[in-house]
């Protein structure tokens, strides 16, 4: 069985629809195509998150990856320089 990938924006929209209380969780999940267990897991993970916060979080995650890559490159350069200096002694 193929698993679906829902975007964070879609998940947040589902959670916001559930907070309105117009439909039951089971009906929303049936319309959305997910299980109630997934809904409750997403609610635990995302809580009261807004779409703007999701975009900001995604941007921060990308920035974090970029900074970690820079730090890793600098560390390799420093270790290489230390080895060269140790050989000169």
N, C-alpha and C positions, 0 to 999 in steps of 0.2 A: 504494500500500500504506500503510495507516494505521500510524503509529508508536505504540508504547506508551509510557506514562509510568509508570515505576516510582518508588515513594516511596523515600526514603533508608532508611527502616526495612526495607523489603522487600529492598533491595540488601544492607544489612548482614546481614540474616538469611541470604541466599543465600551471602554470603562466609563466615559462621560455619559454615553447613552444609558448605561446601567444606573448611574447616579440619578438621572432624571426620574427613574421609577415608572416610566410609561409602560414598559414591558418587563416580564420576568427574566431572570438570568437565563433560564432554559430557552426561552423564545429568542432572546438576543443571540445566544450561542448557535442555535439552529439556523437563524438567518445569516449569521456571520460565517458559519461553517467550521466551528471549533467545538471542543468539548467543554463542559462546565469546569472540569478540572484545570484545563488550560486557563480559563477565565480567572479562576481563583488564584492560580499561580501568578498570572500577570497582575492581578490586583495587589497581591502581596509585594511583587517586585516594583511596580510603577506607582501604586497608590494614587495620590492626588496630583500626578504630574500633568502639566499642560504641554501642548505641542511645541510651544516656544522653548520650554525647558528641555524637551527632547532634542531640538535642534542645537541648543547651547551645549548640551551634554555630548552630542556627536562631535561638535566642533572641538570641545575640550579633549575628547579622546584622541582625535586626529593630531591635535597639538602635542599631546603627551607622547604619542608614538614618535613624532618628529623629534622632540627633545630627547627622548631616550636614545634614538639613533645617533644624534649628535654627541651625546655623552659617551656612548660606546665607541665612536670613532676617536674621540679625544683620548679616551683611556688607552686604546690601542697605540695611538701615537706616543703617549707618554711612556708606555712600557717599551716601545721600540727605542726611544731616546735613552731610557735607562740602560738598556742592553748595550747600546753603542758606547755610552759613557763608561760602563763597567769594563768593556773590552779595552778601552784606551788606557786604563790605569795599569 
